[in-house]
Amino acid sequence: MSKPSKADYLIYKALQTAIEKNQLRLYLDYGKINRPGSPVYDVWENLLPVLTPVVIGLILILTVSVFFGLAFIIAMILVYITYFKKRVDRYLIERTKDYFMKSYDNCTTLWNFGGIVLVNAEDKKHGCVSPEGDWKEFVVKNFADYMVTSTPEAKVTEEENVKTAAE
């Protein structure tokens, strides 16, 4: 991976600003992003909610009865599907967003891995899908105004221009 240019950092800052202002939405393809090899994958978050009821169910099969153990496993899997899966997905969304927003390198790593879709909140018809899409081009096209850095000298010059135009 080559060293990013200043323009790349400006585009990344615009991406961060747009996400912070809720003008750019981050959607996930859970099947792609939540798998081994992904920088945001947590094996225990995926394994523990399924493995625990199965192990307890097997213990119940051996100690109590086959029927009771199987009923426990089925009931716990239904609880997992209706309750825990939504929590795991919420944690995954937050972890992915935090990782994505932390640094430019994290952003490009996650983008190249795939499973992310960027969507302009005002124009939901157009999005950018990783890794095929060019997120930099998408940000420049939709949020170029956030790429302009504001310095105190620029503000003074801008205020002078406004005063001159008003006179």
Order of alpha helices (4+ residues) and beta strands (2+ residues): alpha-beta-alpha-alpha-alpha-alpha-alpha-beta-beta-alpha-alpha
